[in-house]
Amino acid sequence: MKSRLRALVTGASSGIGAVFAQRLAARGYDLVVTARRVDRLEALADTLRAAHGVEVAVVAADLEHPEGPATLLSALDADAREIDLLINNAGFGFQGDLVAMPPEKACAMIDLNIKALTLLTMHFAKVFADRGRGGIINVGSIQSFQPMPHYAVYGASKAYVLSLSNALAEELRPRGVTVLALCPGLTESEFHSALGRTTTAPGWMIQSAEDCVDACLEAYNANATTLVPRWNNKLTAQLHRVLPRRLVTRLMGSVIARSYRDL
Ligand SMILES: NC(=O)c1ccc[n+]([C@@H]2O[C@H](COP(=O)([O-])OP(=O)(O)OC[C@H]3O[C@@H](n4cnc5c(N)ncnc54)[C@H](OP(=O)(O)O)[C@@H]3O)[C@@H](O)[C@H]2O)c1
């Protein structure tokens, strides 16, 4: 009988995913960490093995690539050890007006934020349902709750993540599987700098990745199905309940237009 739980964390080479790996290792989870930057993953793995005595396997996979999810799943099959918790965290958001967006950027967001996430979710949903236990945390966004001008494809991809995750949570609830949609607002990471952008939002609006992940793991343990961490994000996520959709969309558009600049 295996002694420790094991989590698969996508996008573990930086930001929220790296913190998920750190926090889970500190709780005694063995890990599989994946992303494209293997040097980062290897350094993280060495640190976590030394600090917590857990097993950490590193798998390089480009999840935007058509073969990316299959490459990751076949590496796990070859390894032949069970996964108990899937964290679908890898994602990126290309900002800008849709008419100016290179089509390949829109497709890459769809391939990573939607397609790869769905394929991994479907794979482990079946494994966990058959086993009668397991968990999936899918990382959406505060942008999951309303249309996002100047971030239209990214926002729509995150609306998909929330909808998929909430529906699946209901399907899998009787089968002993927890599905949680984590919907963070602005969080410290490489999310913006990876695309040569930075946010001009005031510091108080930005959450640390550590606080975001700690709140998420607490919500996961409480079998929550959606978590919007932090009070300012919770308020934003409720706007669509009290204001007309068109007004909320306009408001979001004007906030986004003023909140970012090139590095
Ligand atoms: N930071 C925020 O303000 C914020 C707010 C709401 C939601 N989120 C969501 O949080 C999640 C984590 O983002 P983050 O903020 O931690 O940003 P980040 O620091 O840029 O991390 C993104 C992670 O995704 C991985 N990734 C990107 N493209 C990939 C690909 N093609 N294949 C495999 N892995 C890929 C990156 O690794 P490699 O580059 O090494 O592949 C990296 O580990 C994302 O889903 C994002 O949409 C972030």
Ligand as a Chemical Component Dictionary entry (heavy atoms), coordinates in Angstrom:
data_LIG
# 
_chem_comp.id                   LIG 
_chem_comp.type                 NON-POLYMER 
_chem_comp.pdbx_formal_charge   0 
_chem_comp.three_letter_code    LIG 
# 
loop_
_chem_comp_atom.comp_id 
_chem_comp_atom.atom_id 
_chem_comp_atom.alt_atom_id 
_chem_comp_atom.type_symbol 
_chem_comp_atom.charge 
_chem_comp_atom.model_Cartn_x 
_chem_comp_atom.model_Cartn_y 
_chem_comp_atom.model_Cartn_z 
_chem_comp_atom.pdbx_ordinal 
LIG N1  N1  N 0  -1.047 35.996 -12.016 1  
LIG C1  C1  C 0  -2.292 36.403 -12.133 2  
LIG O1  O1  O 0  -2.594 37.595 -11.916 3  
LIG C2  C2  C 0  -3.380 35.398 -12.460 4  
LIG C3  C3  C 0  -4.712 35.761 -12.231 5  
LIG C4  C4  C 0  -5.724 34.857 -12.524 6  
LIG C5  C5  C 0  -5.409 33.618 -13.029 7  
LIG N2  N2  N 1  -4.111 33.270 -13.264 8  
LIG C6  C6  C 0  -3.834 31.939 -13.811 9  
LIG O2  O2  O 0  -2.912 31.291 -12.972 10 
LIG C7  C7  C 0  -2.254 30.263 -13.701 11 
LIG C8  C8  C 0  -0.770 30.320 -13.392 12 
LIG O3  O3  O 0  -0.242 31.520 -13.905 13 
LIG P1  P1  P 0  0.815  32.414 -13.098 14 
LIG O4  O4  O 0  0.149  33.658 -12.716 15 
LIG O5  O5  O -1 1.477  31.599 -12.049 16 
LIG O6  O6  O 0  1.827  32.794 -14.296 17 
LIG P2  P2  P 0  3.290  32.295 -14.644 18 
LIG O7  O7  O 0  4.225  32.605 -13.525 19 
LIG O8  O8  O 0  3.567  32.885 -15.993 20 
LIG O9  O9  O 0  3.138  30.711 -14.756 21 
LIG C9  C9  C 0  2.577  30.087 -15.869 22 
LIG C10 C10 C 0  3.014  28.649 -15.887 23 
LIG O10 O10 O 0  2.400  28.010 -17.036 24 
LIG C11 C11 C 0  3.412  27.336 -17.757 25 
LIG N3  N3  N 0  3.118  27.307 -19.180 26 
LIG C12 C12 C 0  2.903  28.363 -19.991 27 
LIG N4  N4  N 0  2.765  27.944 -21.259 28 
LIG C13 C13 C 0  2.897  26.594 -21.225 29 
LIG C14 C14 C 0  2.869  25.590 -22.221 30 
LIG N5  N5  N 0  2.699  25.887 -23.525 31 
LIG N6  N6  N 0  3.035  24.293 -21.852 32 
LIG C15 C15 C 0  3.233  23.982 -20.557 33 
LIG N7  N7  N 0  3.272  24.886 -19.558 34 
LIG C16 C16 C 0  3.116  26.181 -19.909 35 
LIG C17 C17 C 0  4.686  28.135 -17.503 36 
LIG O11 O11 O 0  5.831  27.288 -17.645 37 
LIG P3  P3  P 0  6.860  27.280 -18.885 38 
LIG O12 O12 O 0  6.925  28.669 -19.436 39 
LIG O13 O13 O 0  8.125  26.814 -18.264 40 
LIG O14 O14 O 0  6.290  26.282 -19.844 41 
LIG C18 C18 C 0  4.520  28.505 -16.046 42 
LIG O15 O15 O 0  4.974  27.480 -15.213 43 
LIG C19 C19 C 0  -2.617 30.494 -15.179 44 
LIG O16 O16 O 0  -3.590 29.568 -15.563 45 
LIG C20 C20 C 0  -3.173 31.902 -15.181 46 
LIG O17 O17 O 0  -4.103 32.084 -16.224 47 
LIG C21 C21 C 0  -3.085 34.147 -12.988 48 
# 
loop_
_chem_comp_bond.comp_id 
_chem_comp_bond.atom_id_1 
_chem_comp_bond.atom_id_2 
_chem_comp_bond.value_order 
_chem_comp_bond.pdbx_ordinal 
LIG N1  C1  SING 1  
LIG C1  O1  DOUB 2  
LIG C1  C2  SING 3  
LIG C2  C3  SING 4  
LIG C2  C21 DOUB 5  
LIG C3  C4  DOUB 6  
LIG C4  C5  SING 7  
LIG C5  N2  DOUB 8  
LIG N2  C6  SING 9  
LIG N2  C21 SING 10 
LIG C6  O2  SING 11 
LIG C6  C20 SING 12 
LIG O2  C7  SING 13 
LIG C7  C8  SING 14 
LIG C7  C19 SING 15 
LIG C8  O3  SING 16 
LIG O3  P1  SING 17 
LIG P1  O4  DOUB 18 
LIG P1  O5  SING 19 
LIG P1  O6  SING 20 
LIG O6  P2  SING 21 
LIG P2  O7  DOUB 22 
LIG P2  O8  SING 23 
LIG P2  O9  SING 24 
LIG O9  C9  SING 25 
LIG C9  C10 SING 26 
LIG C10 O10 SING 27 
LIG C10 C18 SING 28 
LIG O10 C11 SING 29 
LIG C11 N3  SING 30 
LIG C11 C17 SING 31 
LIG N3  C12 SING 32 
LIG N3  C16 SING 33 
LIG C12 N4  DOUB 34 
LIG N4  C13 SING 35 
LIG C13 C14 SING 36 
LIG C13 C16 DOUB 37 
LIG C14 N5  SING 38 
LIG C14 N6  DOUB 39 
LIG N6  C15 SING 40 
LIG C15 N7  DOUB 41 
LIG N7  C16 SING 42 
LIG C17 O11 SING 43 
LIG C17 C18 SING 44 
LIG O11 P3  SING 45 
LIG P3  O12 DOUB 46 
LIG P3  O13 SING 47 
LIG P3  O14 SING 48 
LIG C18 O15 SING 49 
LIG C19 O16 SING 50 
LIG C19 C20 SING 51 
LIG C20 O17 SING 52 
# 
